[in-house]
Amino acid sequence: MEKITVREVRMVLNDFPEDLEIELSDEASAAYEYLIEYAKRLHSKDGEGT
């Protein structure tokens, strides 16, 4: 599986309008939801020490 960074994703999406809707397959949708929950857990761990 190929890995990409958040920076690479931002660079690719930079010129897209913020209200652009993307339809995901069920499999992609599940992966996206997992990614969002993982990012939230990481973010909350970063803020615990402050």
N, C-alpha and C positions, 0 to 999 in steps of 0.2 A: 504494500500500500504506500502510495506517495504521500509525503507530508508537505504542507504549505504553512507559511506563517501568517499571522493576522495582518502584518504589514503588506504581504503579497495580496491578500484578499482586498484590503483597503485600496491598494493601487489599482487593482482591476475594476473595482466598483466606483472609483472616484468620480467619474463623469456620468454615472447613472443618476437619474432623478430619485429623490428620497421616497417618493410615493409609488415607484415602480413595483408592481406586484409580480411575484414569482410563484408559479404553481409547482409544488413538489410532489413527487411520487410518495406513496405510503412509506416506502423504505427510506427515502431521503428525508421525509418529514420526521420520522423517528430519530434519525441520526441528528437532525437539526435540533430537536427538542433535547436530546442528550447533551449536545454541545452547549446549549444555552444553560442548562442546569449545572453542568460542569463548570462553566465560566462563572456562574453565580456563586458556587461553592468556593472557588478560588478567590473571588473578589471578597467574599465575606471573611475568609481566613486572613487575607491581607489586612483587613480593617480591624481585626480583633485586638491587636496590640496597641492601637492608638487610643 
